[in-house]
Amino acid sequence: MVEATEAIDRTPVRILLVEDNPADVRMTREALKLAKIDHELHVVGDGEQALAFLKRQGPFREAPVPDLVLLDLSIPRISGHGVLEELRSGRAERRFPVVVLTGSKLSEDIERSFALDADEHITKPAGLLHYASELMFAVGLVRPRPAV
Amino acid sequence: MWPPAGIALAALALRGPRLWPGVWIGSAAANFTVQASLVAPLAIGAGAALEATVGALLTRRILADPRATFAEVMPVFRFVASALLAATLSASVAVVALGLAGVVSSLESAATWLTWWLGDATGIMIVAPLIVSWIRPSRIAWNGWRVLELASLAVLLVAAAGELFTGWLLELESLPVSFMLVPFVIWAAIRFTEREVLTLCVIVSAIAIWATVTGSGPFAARSLNQSLLLQQAFVATLLVTGLALAALVQEQRRMRETLQRAHGEMEQIVHAAAHDLQEPLRTVIGYADLLQLRHRERLDADGLEILRTIVAGATRARQLFEDLLAVSETGRRPLALEPTSGSQALAAALGHLKGAIEESGARVTHDALPQVRADRRMLESLFQNLVGNSLKYRSSEPPRIHVSARREGGDWVFSVRDNGIGIDPRYHDVVFRTFERLNRDDARPGTGVGLALCKRIVERHGGRIWVESTASQGATIHFSIPWGGERGGRGGSDGSD
């Protein structure tokens, strides 16, 4: 008899949100709350900080390892795709699950995201409910919901 | 023709009028060998220097950059005018000097002046632009075909000029058939640039001078001087025609390039704007939701109504941008032409419209539709928009929609016929404009982009789209797709740019 039960992870999902627009940061917080996702949110405002956070460098030496990275594309210093490129280069220690969460629905951007091995490319929807459901979907990629 | 006049003018125009003493010395020396006196050559040289200086100053004014080319029409005419003007200086000084020296009698002076003037003017008109055009890089994208074309043109022109002036083949030299050179110059002007026109004119000129001096050709007149005058006037006319036409053609080509570039930039701006302007609206909508979620109890019915209106407005604006983006995308995306089944494209479109078709109780029928060379996604979107429109603009009857196709010349003409509210003939053109809607009622939602999008798709395939309808009797939208795909896509390359 085989009993390969996967232990269901019930700890809060640790999310790194890379987003420079405060309105979107709040929107994400609210949507996570609305979606009743048990989470721990860390926010950085540009690509450089995002890489430092994930590589635990500089002020982020003590940073936790996130379960999911929500990555905006139009961020200062290093663009979202730049961050992704660096994360997916051979230099990276581990493969962070990255969901691109952006205003862009340009096919160039979407193709680039997947070419750079993003786990998903989500175009930020209008409306809080849509936003919440997209976040549920994104979190579902790394933390499958326990079957009810 | 007196080429030194053109060389001197070009040198002074390019290197600066301060070089005028060189022209003086050179011209005086040349005339000294002929005249064997001192005063007359010095005076003639001064006249030549004056001509070159004035001509160069005028040319620098006309072209702003003296190395600029004769690629615009007005500068060509101004340059010709200044060549004619500058030549009067040299001719007048020379005739006075020769008269004072007793070389030319007062009887001969008018003819001498005319010969001198025309010789210098022609020399300037041909040689100065020739030098300028040859030191500039060629503006032609040369390839084997272009070289072959130019070579053929040169051979034909030389043959024709030879015939005209010597009658080597058909013995036509004594007949007034000089017009037969005109088509070749026009050919050079239209297909090439002023450099080729000028070079060919120099060749014609050389043949003409040689023939005229040896006493043959249509311009052989009573005296050699007269013959040369006639022949030079002919070459000058040919040249000015060719130069002006070449400039016109290039002006038009540049204009077209400028327009295309401006159009491309505009498309880019529209695309970026339609995309980026959605972002702040997304924030507006999201935060309106948030307000409602958080502070609902603090808003009364009126407050909630206001909030709903804000969201509705922002949502509609987003939809407008979304549709604009689709139109712009249709213009930008490269066409992926492939053999596409009309029936399959329609089936796919109907699949997308399944809900709306069922809801309206519509019956959609179609004949066998042909395979066409088209972009599959665009053809689907075309059918989806047209059938979708028929559903949207339905009358009180259940919608009946029929799609058919027929051959018409080199085109397939597809038709989508419905029994809807129809389109008043007054508005048959209007409906294809972006954001143009005939109905503002909420029962038929939309932004007025559908048919504009259809028009773009059809036009990108080289076809056209039109309406056949009277109000209240249904409408038929026809569109044509060239049989072989894009019009002009057939046939080989002619090697032109």
HADDOCK unambig.tbl for C-alpha pairs under 7 A between the chains (distance, minus, plus):
assign (segid A and resid 103 and name CA) (segid B and resid 279 and name CA) 6.17 0.50 0.50
assign (segid A and resid 125 and name CA) (segid B and resid 282 and name CA) 6.99 0.50 0.50
assign (segid A and resid 126 and name CA) (segid B and resid 282 and name CA) 4.59 0.50 0.50
assign (segid A and resid 126 and name CA) (segid B and resid 285 and name CA) 5.98 0.50 0.50
assign (segid A and resid 126 and name CA) (segid B and resid 286 and name CA) 5.87 0.50 0.50
assign (segid A and resid 127 and name CA) (segid B and resid 285 and name CA) 5.52 0.50 0.50
assign (segid A and resid 127 and name CA) (segid B and resid 286 and name CA) 4.39 0.50 0.50
assign (segid A and resid 127 and name CA) (segid B and resid 289 and name CA) 6.34 0.50 0.50
assign (segid A and resid 128 and name CA) (segid B and resid 286 and name CA) 5.02 0.50 0.50
assign (segid A and resid 128 and name CA) (segid B and resid 289 and name CA) 5.89 0.50 0.50
assign (segid A and resid 128 and name CA) (segid B and resid 290 and name CA) 6.82 0.50 0.50
